[in-house]
């Protein structure tokens, strides 16, 4: 596909996919979730405004650093007139997300450090394994790997009580 002229105000879904490096199906998904929007031509084809490329880049960067799409959607919905994020928006949003990213980094470091014995061990050290949940005693607390995926806000609430 050839690059659309810079003066083009609207792009087809294929052009947005090619320019953004995102699959057409992902663009449809983003649209379904309200992260981007298009208009339909009389032939029922999607057309995106050129600023959609910046929104898609914003979405991809946020996903790359681990921000859930739900939070990305909330951030985009909070912009005036649904406009594309600018530098100031990104600075403000990244500051809001910093605490969550710090928690994720801490969890990843802990995971890396605690699983170091497990890599290549074939689970010969089950008596010391952080993933071990003998007799499913942690099942009463909820689903998932309870020792690894701790909700930091819930943890703070428990400590305060």
Secondary structure, 3 states (H helix, E strand, C coil): CCCCCCCCCEEEHHHHHHHHCCCHHHHHHHHHCCCCCCEECCCCCEEEECCHHHHHHHHHHHHHCCCCHHHHHHHHHCCHHHCCCCHHHHHHHHHHHHHHHHHHHHHHHHHHHHHCCCCCCCCCCCCCCCCCCHHHHHHHHCCCCCCCCCCHHHHHHHHHC
